[in-house]
Amino acid sequence: MGLRTPLYDWHVAHGARMVDFGGWDMPVQYTTIIDEHTAVRTGAGLFDVSHMGRLSFAGPDSFALIQHVFTNDAATMKDGQVRYGLICNESGGVRDDVLVYRWPYGYAMVVNAGNREKIISWLAEHKGTRNVEVSDRTTETCMAAVQGPKAVEMCHDLTAVDPAQLAYYHAAPSTYQGKPCVISRTGYTGEDGVEIIVAAAQGAGLFDELAARGAKPCGLGARDTLRLEAAMPLYGHELTEYIDPLQAGLGWAVKLNKGDFIGRDALLRLQQDKTEPVRVGLMLDGKRVAREGATIKVASVLTGINGCVTSGTFSPTLQKPIAMAYVDLPYAAVGTALPVDVRGKYEAARVVGLPFYRRPKT
């Protein structure tokens, strides 16, 4: 049995199929992945993201510790701002991709479920003599995510701070049913979204209220197809200890000019390295899906593998098989034909620009 979020019983009672994910028992789907995916693209879906690690930083040296481990620049963040970035090892490989929150009284960080203990240990290892206390708030809180074009409207007046008041990638302390909560506006689906962090005991009631407002409960299956269409990397697939942020196409979240941080020297060297494979998007011509591990071999090359798929699915929105892969730089240009080995048969595919899906502007 894995760890369970405060919503485990809620998921089971509502017919979810449960699976292990990052050491947690999580819902993979309630109805069908396509139904849940479509609900997010057209209305609003409701996700339990309580398995994500929630860390808080207190003490005068909180900023210094975050700046030391974070590839992005926390110095330019304003109160209430949320910023994406990475935590790297000394070789430039990715230990995790994280969100940092800046508050008037300190900082917070959301990390991937499977990396929570690793990152807590990493922070302790690199704390040094800094006066900072890192607290793990994961099990004492519940985190709900509402994603979709109707997410903000559906959360209207749910908390004391209305999400419509927040800019994208911003957060605010608030209250839910008279008790403290945090509300933010980010997401992992390519759609607008609202996240609400409440005390664990309030989780089931919050989910009941959001579902009653019309948010469709969704599992990890739809979360994966949605994030893949939006070309958002998943740790353990597009990001690992052996993949650096630059080859992953995340150079925008690496501020090499901010001063020293763990991995900076290696990333400065890697910036000039043209031999590393890079992340690309692939669209297959047929209906067969290229799954993780499928190899790519350019027809004109007699020997050797030129790339490997890290994530693949059939896109419910585009009605085409799509994949993300790492390929050798000479084959990364948009339009390049790249045959992919799908269960022993090479299928025609081509490199396309990322993301595969971009939400309509309103």
C-alpha positions as MATLAB code, in Angstrom:
seq = 'MGLRTPLYDWHVAHGARMVDFGGWDMPVQYTTIIDEHTAVRTGAGLFDVSHMGRLSFAGPDSFALIQHVFTNDAATMKDGQVRYGLICNESGGVRDDVLVYRWPYGYAMVVNAGNREKIISWLAEHKGTRNVEVSDRTTETCMAAVQGPKAVEMCHDLTAVDPAQLAYYHAAPSTYQGKPCVISRTGYTGEDGVEIIVAAAQGAGLFDELAARGAKPCGLGARDTLRLEAAMPLYGHELTEYIDPLQAGLGWAVKLNKGDFIGRDALLRLQQDKTEPVRVGLMLDGKRVAREGATIKVASVLTGINGCVTSGTFSPTLQKPIAMAYVDLPYAAVGTALPVDVRGKYEAARVVGLPFYRRPKT';
ca = [
       0.000    0.000    0.000;
       1.304    3.434   -0.943;
       0.855    6.792    0.713;
      -2.684    8.148    0.557;
      -3.836   11.716    0.091;
      -6.680   13.122    2.239;
      -8.936   12.405   -0.758;
      -8.267    8.672   -1.099;
     -11.665    7.650    0.302;
     -13.362   10.295   -1.870;
     -11.773    8.826   -5.011;
     -12.799    5.269   -4.143;
     -16.352    6.359   -3.281;
     -16.641    8.070   -6.667;
     -15.540    5.028   -8.652;
     -11.935    5.939   -9.448;
      -9.490    3.245  -10.544;
      -6.490    3.608   -8.245;
      -2.834    3.024   -9.165;
       0.582    3.589   -7.626;
       2.211    6.858   -8.686;
       5.420    8.088   -7.095;
       4.683    5.995   -4.015;
       1.118    7.308   -3.673;
      -2.219    5.583   -4.340;
      -3.765    7.886   -6.931;
      -6.783    7.845   -9.288;
      -5.823    7.082  -12.886;
      -9.383    7.617  -14.187;
     -13.014    7.821  -13.101;
     -14.857    7.392  -16.411;
     -12.641    7.402  -19.510;
      -9.431    9.298  -20.204;
     -10.953   10.853  -23.322;
     -14.041   12.100  -21.447;
     -11.899   13.595  -18.702;
      -9.437   15.090  -21.196;
     -12.265   16.677  -23.176;
     -13.827   18.115  -20.020;
     -10.601   19.992  -19.298;
     -10.253   21.317  -22.833;
     -13.893   22.473  -23.011;
     -14.939   23.186  -19.415;
     -13.162   22.327  -16.193;
     -11.580   19.238  -14.700;
     -10.863   18.566  -11.036;
      -7.566   16.958   -9.998;
      -6.183   15.787   -6.671;
      -2.583   17.043   -6.627;
      -2.092   16.515   -2.900;
       0.708   14.046   -3.650;
       2.897   16.927   -4.815;
       5.383   17.935   -2.129;
       4.643   21.244   -0.396;
       7.593   22.775    1.428;
       7.743   26.036    3.340;
      10.862   28.084    4.090;
      11.249   30.277    7.155;
      14.190   32.286    8.457;
      16.316   35.196    7.230;
      18.361   33.014    4.861;
      15.419   31.397    3.034;
      16.092   33.398   -0.105;
      19.802   32.553   -0.054;
      19.125   28.803    0.097;
      16.551   28.913   -2.682;
      18.808   31.025   -4.887;
      21.637   28.527   -4.293;
      19.655   25.486   -5.523;
      17.238   27.103   -8.023;
      18.143   27.672  -11.692;
      15.717   30.573  -12.081;
      16.124   33.930  -10.342;
      14.136   34.350   -7.134;
      15.596   37.846   -6.646;
      13.252   39.372   -9.222;
      10.106   37.778   -7.812;
       7.446   39.977   -6.261;
       5.246   39.010   -3.313;
       2.581   36.587   -4.475;
       4.485   35.542   -7.582;
       5.014   31.885   -8.543;
       8.022   30.914  -10.677;
       8.985   27.686  -12.446;
      12.554   26.479  -12.365;
      14.779   23.492  -11.794;
      17.016   22.036   -9.141;
      20.179   20.611  -10.701;
      23.050   18.446   -9.559;
      26.650   19.596   -9.937;
      26.808   18.094  -13.451;
      23.795   20.107  -14.612;
      21.384   17.161  -14.586;
      17.878   17.799  -13.284;
      17.094   16.629   -9.752;
      13.562   18.028  -10.020;
      11.489   20.737  -11.623;
       9.735   22.906   -9.050;
       7.540   25.920   -8.440;
       8.762   28.588   -6.018;
       6.263   30.896   -4.278;
       7.282   34.218   -2.747;
       5.335   35.520    0.251;
       5.882   38.704    2.299;
       6.953   36.433    5.172;
       8.981   33.802    3.330;
       8.979   31.288    0.494;
       7.338   28.006   -0.439;
       8.156   25.324   -2.977;
       6.096   22.637   -4.715;
       8.095   19.583   -5.809;
       7.233   16.356   -7.597;
       5.749   13.587   -5.470;
       8.428   11.007   -6.199;
      11.217   13.520   -5.540;
       9.951   14.998   -2.263;
      12.280   13.156    0.099;
      15.205   13.547   -2.296;
      14.744   17.321   -2.493;
      14.245   17.698    1.268;
      17.554   15.862    1.762;
      19.213   17.989   -0.934;
      18.102   21.192    0.777;
      19.382   19.934    4.126;
      22.687   18.939    2.552;
      23.192   22.381    1.005;
      21.770   24.478    3.817;
      25.206   24.940    5.340;
      25.264   27.600    8.056;
      22.268   29.438    6.621;
      19.558   30.375    9.109;
      16.586   28.739    7.434;
      14.028   26.110    8.408;
      12.450   23.938    5.714;
       9.122   22.363    6.748;
       7.286   19.627    4.870;
       3.571   20.512    4.803;
       2.546   17.760    2.371;
       0.636   15.370    4.600;
      -1.114   18.031    6.679;
      -2.677   19.762    3.667;
      -4.779   18.937    0.616;
      -4.216   20.481   -2.816;
      -6.947   20.594   -5.456;
      -6.434   21.777   -9.037;
      -9.241   22.965  -11.294;
      -8.090   23.148  -14.919;
      -9.856   24.370  -18.035;
     -11.323   27.441  -19.744;
     -14.099   27.593  -17.125;
     -11.828   26.972  -14.109;
     -11.665   30.568  -12.885;
     -15.398   31.106  -13.356;
     -16.145   27.843  -11.539;
     -14.072   28.946   -8.529;
     -15.754   32.364   -8.279;
     -16.423   33.277   -4.619;
     -15.150   29.895   -3.442;
     -12.441   31.568   -1.359;
     -12.096   35.051    0.108;
      -9.647   35.937   -2.692;
     -11.348   35.401   -6.024;
      -9.019   33.714   -8.579;
     -10.056   36.267  -11.218;
      -8.073   38.794   -9.141;
      -4.869   36.808   -9.659;
      -2.585   37.122  -12.659;
      -1.309   33.869  -14.176;
       1.487   32.348  -12.072;
       0.496   34.287   -8.973;
      -0.848   33.158   -5.611;
      -2.400   34.623   -2.481;
      -3.148   33.596    1.108;
      -6.910   33.411    1.565;
      -9.628   31.617    3.506;
     -11.998   28.775    2.646;
     -15.049   28.355    4.877;
     -13.424   30.630    7.432;
     -10.128   28.744    7.634;
      -6.747   29.656    6.103;
      -5.960   28.442    2.595;
      -3.736   29.326   -0.337;
      -5.073   29.967   -3.817;
      -2.921   30.103   -6.946;
      -3.348   30.326  -10.684;
      -0.977   27.997  -12.553;
      -1.428   24.619  -14.217;
      -0.026   21.573  -15.957;
      -2.536   21.022  -18.767;
      -2.064   23.953  -21.140;
      -5.273   25.537  -19.840;
      -5.979   28.245  -17.288;
      -6.160   26.817  -13.814;
      -6.728   27.368  -10.114;
      -5.080   25.495   -7.248;
      -6.412   25.566   -3.697;
      -4.436   24.333   -0.695;
      -6.544   23.669    2.407;
      -6.114   21.736    5.635;
      -6.307   17.959    5.079;
      -9.616   17.738    6.965;
     -11.255   20.173    4.509;
     -10.202   18.295    1.373;
     -13.243   16.086    0.845;
     -15.648   18.980    1.420;
     -13.725   21.127   -1.067;
     -13.884   18.373   -3.690;
     -17.616   17.912   -3.058;
     -18.208   21.622   -3.604;
     -16.083   21.846   -6.764;
     -17.720   18.752   -8.259;
     -21.157   20.196   -7.453;
     -20.174   23.343   -9.340;
     -19.509   21.243  -12.440;
     -15.785   20.448  -12.327;
     -15.361   16.900  -13.621;
     -13.142   14.643  -11.477;
     -10.105   13.583  -13.508;
      -7.270   11.136  -12.975;
      -3.636   10.782  -13.907;
      -4.474    9.375  -17.335;
      -6.052   12.602  -18.572;
      -3.422   14.637  -16.742;
      -0.768   12.885  -18.836;
      -2.479   13.311  -22.218;
      -3.192   16.963  -21.414;
       0.365   17.795  -20.317;
       1.771   15.964  -23.351;
      -0.364   18.022  -25.756;
       0.940   21.114  -23.946;
       4.515   19.725  -24.253;
       5.129   20.009  -20.526;
       7.994   17.772  -19.385;
       7.407   15.017  -16.845;
      10.119   14.117  -14.378;
      11.445   10.622  -15.036;
      10.619   10.981  -18.728;
      11.735   14.281  -20.278;
      13.711   15.253  -17.167;
      16.226   13.114  -15.263;
      19.532   13.406  -13.423;
      21.213   12.771  -16.805;
      19.302   15.373  -18.810;
      20.132   19.061  -18.403;
      17.612   21.917  -18.710;
      19.233   23.327  -21.854;
      18.803   20.189  -23.938;
      15.292   19.876  -22.517;
      14.412   23.260  -24.038;
      14.071   24.892  -20.618;
      16.860   27.440  -20.987;
      14.299   30.183  -20.311;
      14.115   28.888  -16.711;
      17.900   28.991  -16.254;
      19.405   32.375  -15.367;
      23.146   31.895  -15.798;
      23.767   35.591  -15.124;
      22.098   35.666  -11.677;
      25.210   34.531   -9.814;
      26.396   31.160   -8.615;
      24.030   28.213   -8.087;
      24.448   24.451   -8.047;
      25.084   23.231  -11.599;
      25.852   26.661  -13.063;
      29.456   25.883  -14.067;
      28.382   22.673  -15.799;
      25.520   24.453  -17.586;
      27.893   27.156  -18.826;
      29.963   24.390  -20.454;
      26.920   22.539  -21.752;
      25.682   25.742  -23.358;
      28.437   25.302  -25.948;
      27.967   21.534  -26.381;
      26.303   20.649  -29.685;
      26.640   16.881  -29.246;
      23.845   16.479  -26.666;
      20.454   15.245  -27.946;
      17.617   17.769  -27.628;
      13.900   17.526  -26.881;
      11.570   17.677  -29.889;
       7.937   17.053  -30.694;
       6.935   14.293  -33.087;
       3.704   13.718  -34.957;
       3.171   10.285  -36.479;
       1.461    9.861  -39.832;
      -0.530    6.741  -38.955;
      -2.628    5.725  -35.960;
      -0.040    3.684  -34.029;
       1.321    5.316  -30.880;
       5.044    5.527  -30.137;
       5.512    4.851  -26.428;
       8.382    5.652  -24.096;
      11.570    3.892  -25.172;
      10.694    3.665  -28.876;
      13.853    4.266  -30.897;
      14.300    6.662  -33.800;
      16.511    5.866  -36.750;
      16.946    8.160  -39.728;
      16.544    6.126  -42.922;
      19.717    7.477  -44.515;
      21.841    6.341  -41.572;
      22.828    2.686  -41.877;
      23.847    2.110  -38.273;
      23.089    3.613  -34.920;
      20.094    5.102  -33.163;
      19.383    8.799  -33.650;
      16.905    9.326  -30.838;
      14.472    7.899  -28.316;
      10.856    8.643  -27.382;
      10.307    9.766  -23.792;
       6.486   10.154  -23.825;
       3.832    9.300  -26.400;
       0.060    9.141  -26.701;
      -2.845    9.478  -29.081;
      -3.898   13.111  -28.811;
      -7.650   13.369  -28.166;
      -7.596   17.020  -29.251;
      -5.560   16.645  -32.440;
      -6.719   13.112  -33.254;
      -3.135   12.136  -34.100;
      -0.400   10.182  -32.331;
       2.105   12.571  -30.763;
       5.320   12.081  -28.836;
       8.209   13.901  -27.253;
      11.684   12.552  -27.866;
      15.352   13.344  -27.564;
      17.123   13.308  -30.916;
      20.587   14.200  -32.156;
      20.808   17.899  -32.957;
      21.194   17.476  -36.781;
      17.715   15.887  -36.872;
      15.895   18.336  -34.584;
      14.676   20.877  -37.171;
      10.918   21.188  -37.625;
       9.818   19.165  -40.627;
      12.567   16.543  -40.383;
      11.313   13.033  -41.197;
      12.166   10.633  -38.345;
      11.020    7.006  -38.587;
      10.041    5.629  -35.165;
      10.209    1.954  -34.210;
       6.722    1.073  -32.952;
       6.811   -2.529  -31.735;
       9.280   -3.672  -34.392;
       7.961   -1.676  -37.350;
       9.200    1.770  -38.317;
       6.386    4.300  -38.616;
       6.660    7.601  -40.468;
       6.896   10.656  -38.205;
       8.093   14.237  -38.482;
       9.405   16.854  -36.100;
       6.809   19.516  -35.239;
       6.970   22.669  -33.161;
       6.091   22.577  -29.475;
       3.640   22.762  -27.873;
       1.334   20.513  -29.880;
      -1.666   22.386  -28.436;
      -1.993   26.011  -27.422;
      -5.178   27.236  -25.784;
      -7.193   29.786  -27.767;
      -6.641   33.386  -26.773;
      -9.648   35.051  -25.207;
];
